[in-house]
């Protein structure tokens, strides 16, 4: 290839890169239909720029095409949404950031699934991001409230009246427990006494009373017979002595019954039961006092909880670190040697990305450090250090499973590298490469894996 041809190619590529940069700075390429417009009104656009992406459910659905002011001095952001993408009424629009250090973008949270779609030209209201000063003020406010709450908690915990009340409550609870135990013991003893009376001695006393009644009836009969006999036929005094003996036996039975009853129901047991009832009443009174003191403590705790609850609504939204970086490893073979490449991408899904590459690890050790700008949802324009030389690059995602890339670098000795990838899975696939196409081309095949 002649030097004139090389110079022409370099010039042409430079013009293409210049035009691409100008178009990117003016809002990106408009491939095909530019979509329909929506007007987003916010009080503060918060660093939003032309060409910033519009994301819905994490997928780019449009771009920012115009920035201006309304008559009432609010930001008028004109969004260009791709045809075929319908945004339901009631959706929420906000200005957010891509990753940790990414540029601003417009985030759309879809409304109800059954709601009608927003008509082209509709005006929607959005929420602007927190500025650094607002975030700092909110952090200071939260810190002050936390300090006030801790001070209140310390005052409550250090209140001597509260501590004394808690000690008295514990002491009263112990006394009440002891009194209830004593009352339960008295009740148990009384129950055993009554049970013994009902199941044991009372039936015996009733049996004795029935025997006594029989003996009294027999004695009465004997007395009546004696009276008749004495009055009628003058029986001897032996019969009179037998009747007297029967009466004496009945009297002895009556005395035994009285003694048994006196042993079962005695004044000492009655006094014990009365004492148990009095102690139970005292325990109930102490328990009521303890409940009252506990309610006082709970009331103080409720007031502390209420103060802490005033801080809970304050919430800081932290960025999502899950999509902030992407690490990739690849190995390849060009027919003569096996090589290894490592790349690290910061903010891979943001409009502006930062790429570090280390190619031919352990061999030529070519280093790259580039900045990438998205031209649209499929194309990424890169510039910076490529294989240890200044250059530019272009990435194109033809489909979810196929992508292509080219690197043009080294002004003194123009070099062109071409890459093609086929994704077997979202995190690994096959790569084809052509190195130094203009001078000494080499071709290789390999695999790559994303982490």
C-alpha positions in Angstrom: 0.0 0.0 0.0 1.4 3.3 -1.1 2.1 6.2 1.3 -0.5 8.4 -0.5 -3.2 5.7 0.0 -2.3 5.5 3.7 -2.4 9.3 4.0 -5.8 9.4 2.3 -7.3 6.7 4.6 -6.0 8.5 7.7 -7.4 11.8 6.4 -10.8 10.2 5.7 -11.0 8.5 9.1 -10.0 11.8 10.8 -12.9 13.6 9.0 -15.3 10.8 10.0 -14.2 11.0 13.6 -14.5 14.8 13.6 -18.0 14.7 12.1 -19.0 12.0 14.6 -17.7 14.1 17.5 -19.6 17.1 16.3 -22.8 15.2 15.8 -22.4 13.6 19.2 -22.0 17.0 20.9 -25.1 18.2 19.2 -27.2 15.3 20.6 -26.1 12.1 18.8 -26.9 10.5 15.5 -30.5 10.3 14.5 -30.6 6.9 12.8 -34.0 6.3 11.1 -37.0 7.9 12.6 -36.2 10.3 15.5 -39.3 9.3 17.5 -42.1 11.4 19.1 -41.5 14.3 21.5 -42.5 14.7 25.2 -42.0 17.9 27.2 -40.6 17.4 30.7 -41.0 20.3 33.1 -38.7 20.4 36.2 -37.6 23.2 38.5 -34.0 22.3 38.0 -32.5 20.3 35.2 -29.5 19.4 37.4 -26.7 19.1 34.9 -28.7 17.4 32.2 -27.2 17.7 28.7 -28.2 17.3 25.1 -28.1 13.7 24.0 -28.6 12.4 27.5 -30.4 9.0 27.4 -34.0 8.4 28.5 -34.3 5.1 30.4 -37.4 3.1 31.2 -37.0 0.0 33.3 -33.2 0.3 32.8 -33.6 0.3 28.9 -32.8 3.3 26.7 -36.0 4.4 25.0 -35.0 7.9 23.8 -32.7 10.9 24.1 -32.8 14.5 25.2 -33.2 16.7 22.1 -33.7 20.2 23.5 -33.2 22.2 26.7 -34.9 25.5 27.3 -36.8 27.7 29.7 -40.6 28.1 30.1 -42.1 31.6 30.6 -42.3 30.9 34.4 -38.6 30.1 34.4 -38.7 26.3 34.7 -36.6 23.9 32.7 -38.3 22.6 29.5 -36.6 19.3 28.6 -37.8 17.9 25.2 -37.5 14.2 25.1 -37.4 12.2 21.8 -39.0 8.8 22.5 -38.6 6.0 19.9 -41.7 5.1 18.0 -43.1 1.8 19.2 -42.3 2.6 22.8 -45.5 3.7 24.7 -45.2 5.4 28.1 -48.4 5.0 30.2 -50.1 8.0 31.7 -49.3 8.4 35.4 -45.6 7.5 34.8 -43.0 9.2 37.0 -40.2 11.1 35.4 -37.0 12.0 37.3 -33.5 13.2 36.6 -31.0 10.6 37.9 -27.4 9.5 37.4 -26.0 6.4 35.7 -24.0 4.5 38.3 -21.8 6.2 40.8 -20.0 8.9 38.7 -22.0 8.8 35.5 -23.7 11.6 33.7 -27.3 12.7 34.2 -30.1 10.8 32.5 -33.9 10.9 32.5 -35.4 7.9 34.4 -39.0 6.9 33.7 -41.0 4.7 36.2 -43.9 3.3 34.2 -47.5 4.0 35.4 -50.3 1.5 35.7 -50.2 -1.2 32.9 -53.8 -0.5 31.9 -53.4 3.3 31.6 -53.5 4.9 28.1 -50.2 5.9 26.5 -49.0 9.5 26.6 -49.8 11.3 23.4 -47.0 12.9 21.4 -46.3 16.5 22.6 -47.6 15.8 26.1 -46.3 17.9 28.9 -45.2 15.9 32.0 -43.8 17.0 35.4 -40.7 15.5 36.8 -38.6 15.6 39.9 -35.1 17.0 39.9 -32.1 15.4 41.6 -30.8 16.6 45.0 -27.9 19.0 44.7 -24.8 18.6 46.8 -25.9 21.5 49.1 -29.3 20.0 49.6 -27.9 16.6 50.3 -25.5 18.1 52.9 -28.3 20.1 54.5 -30.4 16.9 54.8 -27.4 15.0 56.3 -26.9 17.8 58.8 -30.6 17.8 59.7 -30.6 14.0 60.2 -27.5 14.3 62.4 -29.1 17.1 64.5 -32.3 15.1 65.0 -30.3 12.0 65.9 -28.3 14.0 68.5 -31.5 15.4 70.0 -33.0 11.9 70.2 -29.9 10.5 71.9 -30.0 13.3 74.3 -33.6 12.6 75.1 -32.9 8.9 75.6 -30.0 9.7 77.9 -32.2 12.0 79.9 -34.8 9.3 80.2 -32.3 6.6 81.1 -30.6 8.9 83.6 -33.8 10.1 85.3 -33.4 9.1 89.0 -37.1 9.1 89.5 -37.5 6.6 86.7 -34.8 4.4 88.2 -36.3 4.5 91.7 -39.7 3.8 90.2 -38.4 0.7 88.4 -36.7 -0.5 91.6 -39.9 -0.1 93.6 -41.8 -1.8 90.9 -39.5 -4.8 91.0 -39.6 -4.9 94.8 -43.4 -4.7 94.8 -43.6 -7.5 92.3 -41.4 -9.7 94.4 -43.5 -9.0 97.5 -46.7 -9.7 95.6 -45.3 -12.9 94.3 -44.3 -14.0 97.9 -47.7 -13.1 99.2 -49.5 -14.9 96.4 -47.3 -18.0 97.2 -48.3 -17.9 100.8 -52.0 -17.5 99.9 -51.8 -20.4 97.6 -50.2 -22.5 100.4 -53.1 -21.6 102.8 -55.7 -22.3 100.1 -54.0 -25.7 99.5 -54.1 -26.6 103.2 -57.8 -25.5 103.5 -58.6 -27.5 100.4 -57.0 -30.6 101.8 -58.9 -30.1 105.1 -62.2 -29.8 103.4 -61.4 -32.7 101.1 -60.6 -34.8 104.1 -63.8 -33.7 105.8 -66.0 -34.5 102.7 -64.4 -37.8 101.7 -63.3 -39.2 105.1 -64.7 -38.1 108.4 -68.2 -36.7 107.6 -69.4 -40.1 106.2 -68.1 -41.7 109.3 -69.8 -39.1 111.5 -73.1 -39.7 109.6 -72.7 -43.4 110.1 -72.2 -42.9 113.8 -75.2 -40.6 114.0 -77.4 -43.2 112.3 -76.2 -45.8 114.8 -76.9 -43.4 117.6 -80.5 -42.8 116.4 -81.1 -46.6 116.2 -79.8 -47.0 119.7 -81.9 -44.1 120.9 -85.0 -45.5 119.2 -84.3 -48.9 120.8 -83.7 -47.3 124.2 -87.0 -45.4 123.9 -88.8 -48.6 123.0 -87.2 -50.3 126.0 -88.3 -47.4 128.2 -91.8 -47.6 126.9 -91.9 -51.4 127.4 -90.4 -50.9 130.8 -93.1 -48.5 131.7 -95.8 -50.8 130.5 -94.3 -53.8 132.2 -93.7 -52.0 135.5 -97.2 -50.5 135.3 -98.7 -53.8 134.1 -97.0 -56.9 135.4 -94.1 -55.6 137.6 -91.1 -56.9 135.8 -87.8 -57.0 137.6 -85.3 -54.1 137.8 -82.9 -56.0 135.4 -84.8 -54.7 132.5 -84.6 -51.2 133.8 -80.8 -51.5 134.1 -80.6 -52.8 130.5 -82.6 -49.7 129.2 -80.3 -47.4 131.2 -77.2 -49.0 129.7 -78.6 -48.5 126.1 -79.2 -44.8 126.9 -75.6 -44.4 128.2 -74.2 -46.1 125.1 -76.2 -43.6 122.9 -74.9 -40.7 125.0 -71.3 -41.9 124.5 -71.9 -42.0 120.7 -73.2 -38.4 120.8 -70.1 -37.2 122.7 -67.8 -38.9 120.2 -69.7 -37.2 117.3 -69.2 -33.8 119.0 -65.6 -34.5 119.4 -65.1 -35.5 115.8 -66.9 -32.4 114.6 -64.8 -30.3 116.9 -61.6 -31.9 115.4 -62.7 -31.2 111.8 -64.0 -27.7 112.1 -61.9 -25.7 114.5 -61.1 -22.0 115.0 -57.5 -22.3 114.0 -58.4 -23.4 110.5 -61.0 -20.7 110.2 -58.3 -18.1 111.2 -55.9 -19.5 108.6 -58.4 -19.2 105.8 -59.2 -15.6 106.8 -55.5 -14.8 106.9 -55.1 -16.3 103.4 -57.9 -14.2 102.1 -56.4 -11.0 103.6 -53.0 -11.8 102.1 -54.6 -12.4 98.7 -56.3 -9.0 98.9 -53.0 -7.4 99.8 -51.3 -9.1 96.8 -54.0 -7.8 94.5 -53.5 -4.3 95.7 -49.7 -4.5 95.2 -50.3 -5.9 91.7 -52.5 -3.0 90.9 -49.8 -0.5 92.1 -47.2 -2.3 90.0 -49.4 -2.1 86.9 -49.8 1.6 87.5 -46.1 2.1 87.7 -45.5 0.0 84.6 -48.0 2.2 82.7 -46.0 5.2 83.7 -42.8 3.7 82.4 -44.5 2.7 79.1 -45.8 6.2 78.7 -42.3 7.6 79.0 -41.0 5.0 76.5 -43.8 5.9 74.1 -42.7 9.5 74.1 -39.1 8.5 73.4 -40.3 6.3 70.5 -42.3 9.2 69.1 -39.2 11.4 69.1 -37.2 8.7 67.3 -40.1 8.3 64.8 -39.7 11.9 63.7 -36.3 11.0 62.2 -37.4 7.8 60.4 -39.0 9.6 57.4 -35.7 11.2 56.6 -34.1 8.8 54.0 -31.0 9.2 51.9 -31.0 7.5 48.5 -27.6 5.9 47.8 -26.5 5.1 44.3 -26.7 1.5 43.0 -23.2 -0.1 42.8 -24.2 -3.3 41.1 -23.8 -1.9 37.5 -20.9 0.4 38.2 -18.2 -1.7 36.6 -17.5 -4.7 34.4 -14.4 -7.0 34.4 -13.6 -9.2 31.4 -11.0 -11.8 30.6 -10.2 -13.2 27.1 -7.7 -15.8 25.7 -7.0 -16.3 22.0 -4.6 -18.1 19.6 -3.4 -16.8 16.3 -1.8 -19.9 15.0 1.6 -19.4 16.6 1.0 -18.2 20.1 -1.6 -18.1 22.9 -2.4 -14.7 24.3 -4.4 -13.2 27.2 -6.3 -9.9 27.5 -7.9 -8.2 30.5 -10.2 -5.2 30.4 -12.0 -3.2 33.1 -15.0 -0.9 32.2 -16.2 1.7 34.6 -19.9 2.7 34.2 -20.5 0.3 31.2 -24.2 1.3 30.9 -23.8 5.0 31.3 -23.7 7.5 28.4 -20.0 8.1 29.1 -17.8 5.1 30.0 -14.2 4.7 31.0 -12.2 1.7 29.7 -8.8 0.2 30.8 -7.3 -2.6 28.7 -4.2 -4.8 29.1 -3.6 -6.9 26.0 -1.1 -9.7 25.5 -0.5 -10.1 29.3 2.9 -11.4 29.9 4.0 -10.7 26.3 4.0 -7.4 24.6 1.9 -5.9 27.5 0.0 -3.3 25.5 -1.9 -0.9 27.8 -5.1 1.1 26.9 -6.9 3.9 28.7 -10.0 5.3 26.8 -13.1 7.4 27.3 -16.2 6.2 25.5 -19.3 8.2 24.5 -22.5 6.5 23.4 -23.7 7.7 20.0 -26.9 5.8 20.3 -28.1 2.6 22.0 -26.0 0.5 19.7 -22.8 2.5 18.9 -20.0 3.6 21.2 -17.2 6.0 20.1 -13.9 5.7 22.0 -10.8 7.8 22.1 -7.6 7.8 24.2 -4.7 5.3 24.6 -5.1 2.1 22.5 -2.3 -0.5 22.7 0.0 2.1 24.2 -0.6 4.6 21.3 -3.1 7.4 20.8 -6.1 6.4 18.7 -9.9 6.1 18.4 -12.3 3.2 18.4 -15.8 2.3 17.5 -18.1 -0.4 19.0 -21.3 -1.6 17.3 -23.9 -4.0 18.8 -25.6 -5.5 15.8 -27.9 -7.7 18.0 -28.0 -9.1 21.5 -25.7 -11.9 20.4 -23.4 -10.2 18.0 -21.1 -7.2 18.3 -18.2 -5.6 16.3 -15.3 -3.3 17.1 -12.5 -1.5 15.4 -9.4 0.3 16.8 -7.4 2.8 14.7 -4.2 4.1 16.4 -0.5 5.0 16.1 -0.3 8.1 13.8 3.3 7.4 12.9 2.5 3.9 11.7 -1.3 3.6 11.2 -2.6 0.3 12.7 -6.1 -1.1 12.4 -7.5 -3.9 14.6 -10.9 -5.6 14.0 -12.9 -7.6 16.4 -16.1 -9.7 16.2 -17.9 -11.4 19.0 -20.7 -13.9 19.3 -22.3 -14.2 22.8 -23.2 -17.8 23.7 -24.5 -16.4 27.0 -24.7 -12.8 28.3 -21.4 -13.4 30.2 -19.3 -15.4 27.8 -18.8 -16.2 24.1 -16.5 -16.5 21.1 -14.2 -13.8 19.7 -12.6 -13.4 16.3 -9.7 -10.8 15.8 -7.6 -9.4 13.1 -4.5 -7.4 14.3 -2.4 -4.9 12.3 -4.5 -5.2 9.2 -2.6 -2.5 7.3 1.0 -3.8 7.9 1.4 -7.4 9.1 -2.1 -8.9 9.6 -2.6 -11.7 12.0 -5.8 -13.5 12.7 -6.9 -15.3 15.8 -9.8 -16.9 17.6 -10.6 -17.2 21.3 -13.1 -17.1 24.2 -14.0 -14.3 26.6 -15.7 -14.3 30.0 -17.3 -11.4 31.9 -17.4 -11.1 35.7 
